[in-house]
Amino acid sequence: MKKIGLLVDSASDIPAEIKNQVNVEVVPLVVTANNHEYLDRVTIQPQEVYQLIEDGYIPKTASPTLGLVSQYIKKLQQRGYKKIIAITISSGLSVTNKVFKIASENVNNAIITVIDS
């Protein structure tokens, strides 16, 4: 049986029971607020973002970098996943889908299908 990995961005907000599966990686979006840059759900949690808003800071989000997406693809590959389905936030809202597509084109030894939600 072939193993299939799942790669999503943090904007997908998948349930914990799916996120915690061994075949899943969540690539964090970048959150900038109060002159600091954070990784969504890694170095800042949603409740902290809400607190920043209450404190008068307006957070901005940005797509993960190409390098960051590539790192998460490699994590799946290192666990033996040669087929990966990647699902991103809508391309109408973010360039994240395009970044995932570019990262997937630069991968050897894996077939990656990128889906625009």
Secondary structure, DSSP 4 states (H G I P E B T S, - for coil): ---EEEEEEGGG---HHHHTSTTEEEEPPEEEETTEEEEBTTTB-HHHHHHHHHTT---EEEPPPHHHHHHHHHHHHHTT--EEEEEES-TTT-SHHHHHHHHHHT-SS-EEEEEE-
